[in-house]
Amino acid sequence: MDIELEKLKVIKILEETNDPLIIKAVKKMLTEMKKDWWDDLTDEQRADVAQSELEFERGEFTSYEDVMKKYR
């Protein structure tokens, strides 16, 4: 399935409708049903993120610029 082609098909169908109920339903579905990426993480991944945040707060990180200098 080509996702870009499918999106264009949906856009075309939506453009051609004048039914406010359909437009409202699609809008609601697209705005209220968005998933938060955090919900898809495993417990281990969440723990890794929390650990990374603690390390960052303690200043235990390397800046992007320093990494780029090292590997250029």
N, C-alpha and C positions, 0 to 999 in steps of 0.2 A: 504494500500500500504506500503510495506516495502522499505523505502527509500534506505537503504544500498544495498538491492538486485537490485533495479532499477539502482543505480549508477554502480554496477558491470556489469550489462547488457550493459550499455552505454559504459563503459570502454572496454568491450570485442568487441563491434561493432567497436569502434574507433581503437582498436588494429588491427583489421582485414582489415581496409580500407587502400588503398594506394592512394586514391584520395586527392591530395593536396588542392583542393577547399573545400572539406568537412572538412578536418583538420583545414584549415584557418577559415572557418565559425564557427566551434565549438569553436575554440580558441577565436575568436572575441566575440562570444556570452558570453562566460564565463568570459572574462576580462572586456568588456565594459558595460555589462548589470547588473553589481553588483549594488544592491541598498544600499544606505546609510541608516543605522538604524535611523538617525536623521529625515529622510523624513517620517518615519512611526509614529513619535511621534505626540501627540495632542498638541495644543497650550498650554494647561495647563501643560503637561509634560515638554515642552520646557521651560516654565516659571519656573518650579520647578528646572530644571537643572541650569538655569541661577542664581536662588536664591542660590542654593548650591555652585556654583562657587564663588559668592560674599562672602558667609559665610566662605568658605575655605580661601579666600584671606585675610579675616579679622582675621584668626586664630580661628574661631569659629567651632572647630571640635574636635573629640576624636580620638586618634590614635588607630589603630588596636590592638596594644599591650595592651593598657589600657582597651579596651573592653574585650579582652581575659582574662586579669587578673581579671576583675570584675565578669565574668561569668564562671570561671573555678571552 
